[in-house]
Amino acid sequence: MSCTGDITTDTRKNVIVIPIQALTMRDVEVDKDGKYHPPDLNKKSKGTVALAESSTDKTKKKELEGVFVINEDKIARSVR
């Protein structure tokens, strides 16, 4: 015996659709509550390099899905 069927689990209208190949996964650092706080992207950097935390620090990480979008300054930013 065999069968063929279509199963619709959810339907949404007026949404942005992207190819699955455009979706990326990134490891990001989260606070003690497991919440991600993105850096302020509106501030212009002045050529300084952020120092990485020492390897002895135990920072929690979480995987977030997102895509890269090019803004009006032609800079790619990850959004979720």
Secondary structure, DSSP 8 states (H G I E B T S, - for coil): ------------SS-----GGG-EEEEEEE-TTS------TTS---S-------TTS--EEEEEEEEEEE-TTS-EEEE-
